[in-house]
Structure formats: structure tokens, C-alpha cells
Amino acid sequence: MANINPNKTVYLIVHGQRHMEEKVREKLVSNGIKPERIQLASLDRAGESGEYVAMIWPPISPSEIRISEIVSKHDGENQSGMGAWASIERNDIQTITL
């Protein structure tokens, strides 16, 4: 696993495809992420700098999980359907094939 701090939360985004959640969790755990550090993301609250996002990609017909580190948050109103997550800047650090 690429330089992931095991003590930081990994927020899981499945783009409404809840049937994918367990498979994605299993893939993350098999790649070294502690299961207790994986949390389903909420549109109401984004993660903090230094935490991680694991997102299925592409959203409609996913073939991979993209893991990114949150590098900063921007205050202000969100302009997209991503809710609070529209305010983060992230840096991709790893891709896992589904």
C-alpha cells in the first residue's frame, strides 16, 4: 500500500452503488487498509487534510478503486452534487483493480 498512514480514516465513496460497498471494503482490506479505518463517506461532511478517499471509478460502470489523500479543504458554497466533498482538493496515490 502506497504510503498510507494506518491511523487515518479512509472515506469510501461508491456513488450510490451500495451493492459495491462490501466488495470494495474487501479489496481495501486485502491491500493493507485496516477495516476499522474505513468509513462510508457522507455528503454532509468531508474528510480532513491528511485523511484518505477511496472511490470507485468510473461511477457508472466501475473497474477500479482510486485512493487519494486529502490535501486541503476550501471554504465556501459547493457548486456540484458532491456535497461537502466538492470543497476538497485531493492527490491520487494508488489504483486498485476491481
Rosetta silent file (secondary structure, phi, psi, omega in degrees, C-alpha in Angstrom):
SEQUENCE: MANINPNKTVYLIVHGQRHMEEKVREKLVSNGIKPERIQLASLDRAGESGEYVAMIWPPISPSEIRISEIVSKHDGENQSGMGAWASIERNDIQTITL
SCORE:     score description
SCORE:     0.000 S_00000001
   1 L     0.000  133.016 -173.911    0.000    0.000    0.000 S_00000001
   2 L   -74.800   98.145  171.037    1.443    3.344   -1.070 S_00000001
   3 L    43.498   43.601  177.687    2.420    5.390    2.000 S_00000001
   4 L   -94.846  125.821  177.897   -0.976    5.282    3.694 S_00000001
   5 L   -70.288  116.761 -175.505   -0.947    6.220    7.358 S_00000001
   6 L   -66.702  -11.971 -179.495   -2.729    3.305    9.074 S_00000001
   7 L   -94.701    0.309 -179.072   -4.098    5.622   11.784 S_00000001
   8 L   -99.804  151.805  179.410   -6.016    7.874    9.368 S_00000001
   9 L   -75.105  142.773  173.233   -9.591    7.399    8.192 S_00000001
  10 E  -113.941  113.526 -179.751  -10.315    6.181    4.658 S_00000001
  11 E   -87.060  130.931 -176.071  -13.666    7.521    3.414 S_00000001
  12 E  -100.840  125.778  177.237  -15.425    5.232    0.966 S_00000001
  13 E  -118.729  117.956 -179.952  -17.395    6.697   -1.958 S_00000001
  14 L  -114.073   12.804  175.568  -19.462    4.242   -4.011 S_00000001
  15 L    50.792   43.334  177.458  -21.540    6.823   -5.930 S_00000001
  16 L    80.117   -2.385 -179.190  -24.839    5.397   -4.695 S_00000001
  17 L   -92.719   70.813 -175.083  -23.933    1.838   -5.685 S_00000001
  18 H   -59.077  -25.950  177.922  -24.348    0.343   -2.221 S_00000001
  19 H   -64.797  -16.647  179.439  -24.193   -3.192   -3.664 S_00000001
  20 H   -88.950  -13.495 -170.828  -20.475   -2.496   -4.352 S_00000001
  21 H   -56.739  -50.024 -176.173  -19.646   -1.479   -0.774 S_00000001
  22 H   -64.754  -42.103  178.526  -18.682   -4.892    0.638 S_00000001
  23 H   -61.202  -42.428 -179.814  -16.560   -5.830   -2.385 S_00000001
  24 H   -66.650  -42.953  176.672  -14.700   -2.513   -2.194 S_00000001
  25 H   -57.776  -45.558  179.481  -14.125   -2.899    1.555 S_00000001
  26 H   -60.194  -43.282  178.780  -12.697   -6.391    0.985 S_00000001
  27 H   -63.042  -42.624 -179.935  -10.338   -5.090   -1.725 S_00000001
  28 H   -64.056  -44.721  179.666   -9.136   -2.258    0.527 S_00000001
  29 H   -64.205  -41.645  179.497   -8.508   -4.619    3.453 S_00000001
  30 H   -67.685  -14.080  176.619   -6.676   -7.098    1.216 S_00000001
  31 L  -104.319   18.113  169.884   -4.452   -4.174    0.181 S_00000001
  32 L    99.694    1.222  178.789   -3.467   -3.316    3.753 S_00000001
  33 L   -87.510  132.791  179.730   -6.106   -0.881    4.991 S_00000001
  34 L   -68.391  131.862 -177.917   -7.438   -1.661    8.458 S_00000001
  35 H   -58.788  -32.582 -179.298  -11.188   -2.407    8.326 S_00000001
  36 H   -72.767  -10.836  179.092  -11.867   -0.212   11.355 S_00000001
  37 H   -94.253   -6.514 -179.025  -10.380    2.793    9.489 S_00000001
  38 E   -90.850  127.034 -178.099  -12.845    2.511    6.550 S_00000001
  39 E  -134.128  133.413  176.392  -15.904    4.758    6.851 S_00000001
  40 E   -64.210  130.938 -178.566  -18.684    5.347    4.327 S_00000001
  41 L   -70.053  152.334  177.895  -18.480    8.954    3.128 S_00000001
  42 L  -119.887  144.256  176.559  -21.298   11.422    3.810 S_00000001
  43 L   -71.131  -17.325 -176.303  -22.380   14.322    1.606 S_00000001
  44 L   -82.777  -24.185 -175.480  -22.744   16.444    4.740 S_00000001
  45 L  -146.992  123.952  177.018  -19.133   16.290    5.932 S_00000001
  46 L   -89.578  164.364  176.710  -15.889   15.810    4.023 S_00000001
  47 L   -70.590  177.943 -178.693  -12.712   14.393    5.476 S_00000001
  48 L  -104.800  162.344  175.836   -9.802   16.422    6.781 S_00000001
  49 L   -54.761  135.696 -179.751   -6.370   17.089    5.298 S_00000001
  50 L    94.662  -15.638  175.624   -4.168   14.026    5.665 S_00000001
  51 L   -87.924 -178.429 -172.411   -7.085   11.574    5.554 S_00000001
  52 E  -128.008  158.684  174.874   -7.967    9.470    2.512 S_00000001
  53 E  -125.792  130.722  172.210  -10.742    8.874   -0.004 S_00000001
  54 E  -116.098  118.382 -171.473  -11.315    5.519   -1.730 S_00000001
  55 E  -128.949  133.653  173.639  -13.685    5.961   -4.667 S_00000001
  56 E   -71.134  145.371 -176.927  -14.977    3.516   -7.269 S_00000001
  57 E  -148.812  139.970  -10.183  -14.231    4.725  -10.795 S_00000001
  58 L   -70.406  162.558 -173.367  -15.831    5.401  -13.154 S_00000001
  59 L   -60.353  -37.693 -174.373  -19.056    5.966  -11.232 S_00000001
  60 L   -78.120  -47.849 -178.064  -21.458    4.237  -13.663 S_00000001
  61 L  -132.222   76.960 -170.950  -19.519    1.079  -14.528 S_00000001
  62 L   -66.736  140.650  176.812  -16.603    0.902  -12.080 S_00000001
  63 L  -125.284   -6.597 -178.433  -13.465   -1.028  -12.930 S_00000001
  64 E  -153.902  167.173  173.521  -11.138    0.314  -10.244 S_00000001
  65 E  -114.367  124.675  176.447  -10.817    1.936   -6.832 S_00000001
  66 E  -102.012  125.652  177.586   -8.894    5.202   -6.733 S_00000001
  67 E  -105.789  128.329 -178.562   -7.304    6.069   -3.422 S_00000001
  68 E  -129.596  151.228  172.137   -6.479    9.723   -2.833 S_00000001
  69 E   -96.434  135.962  175.537   -5.063   11.741    0.029 S_00000001
  70 E   -77.167  120.979 -177.305   -7.000   14.841    1.033 S_00000001
  71 E  -102.683  -23.574  176.116   -4.507   17.694    0.748 S_00000001
  72 E  -166.219  162.775  175.243   -6.733   20.681    1.559 S_00000001
  73 E  -123.956  142.952  178.418  -10.281   21.895    2.114 S_00000001
  74 L  -113.160  133.731  175.386  -11.787   25.069    0.719 S_00000001
  75 L   -79.051  158.844  178.083  -14.487   27.016    2.490 S_00000001
  76 L   125.502  179.581 -176.604  -17.427   28.309    0.548 S_00000001
  77 L   -82.062  144.871  178.403  -20.514   27.019   -1.165 S_00000001
  78 L   -81.558  140.376 -177.844  -20.475   23.783   -3.092 S_00000001
  79 L  -105.944    2.135 -175.463  -21.254   24.016   -6.778 S_00000001
  80 L  -132.336  179.612  177.331  -21.849   20.326   -7.500 S_00000001
  81 L   -78.693    6.420 -178.792  -23.776   17.260   -6.412 S_00000001
  82 L   -84.213    0.707  179.692  -20.750   16.111   -4.416 S_00000001
  83 H    58.181 -137.659 -177.319  -21.916   17.968   -1.314 S_00000001
  84 H   -60.695  -25.421 -177.835  -19.148   18.686    1.190 S_00000001
  85 H   -69.391  -16.551  176.846  -16.678   16.673   -0.918 S_00000001
  86 H   -67.590  -16.630 -176.814  -16.725   19.404   -3.586 S_00000001
  87 H   -90.811    2.131 -177.743  -14.668   21.515   -1.149 S_00000001
  88 E  -102.681  152.787  170.321  -11.664   19.187   -1.018 S_00000001
  89 E  -112.577  133.764 -176.018   -8.506   19.039   -3.050 S_00000001
  90 E  -132.346  162.108 -179.455   -7.014   15.571   -3.310 S_00000001
  91 E  -126.993  115.279  179.325   -3.957   13.857   -4.668 S_00000001
  92 E   -63.291  133.486 -179.288   -4.321   10.393   -6.224 S_00000001
  93 E  -124.248  -18.427 -179.766   -1.868    7.926   -4.685 S_00000001
  94 E  -161.852  152.023  175.218   -2.992    4.439   -5.734 S_00000001
  95 E  -126.766  134.646  177.209   -5.335    2.499   -8.010 S_00000001
  96 E  -120.581  128.343  178.307   -6.722   -0.977   -7.231 S_00000001
  97 E   -73.271  136.275  176.510   -8.411   -3.040   -9.935 S_00000001
  98 L   -80.528    0.000    0.000  -11.906   -4.299   -9.041 S_00000001
